[in-house]
Amino acid sequence: MGPNAMNESNDPAERTNSERARIADERAAEQPLLGCSICLKCSSHRTIVSGKGSVFMLCQSDETPCDWPKYPAQPMQQCRYYRSE
């Protein structure tokens, strides 16, 4: 690696949580249904990437009722529990 190379390890175990979250969000933004979803911009979301490469949006809002889905159908265009980052 040269001096101008990004400081991003190829080993997932060496990445920080914030690096993993950023990479997962970038991967979600590339997906047709997730890239236009309001969930991607919500501070209560967590992007999950499965071992097979599937990408899901996990809602972690403390305000949602018990019957609110952990993984809302995508793309979400509006949400009463949306919180800007």
Secondary structure, DSSP 8 states (H G I E B T S, - for coil): --TTS----SSGGGS-HHHHHHHHHHHHHHSHHHHT-GGGGBTTEEEEE-TTS-EEEEE--TTS-TTS-SS--S--S--TT--B-
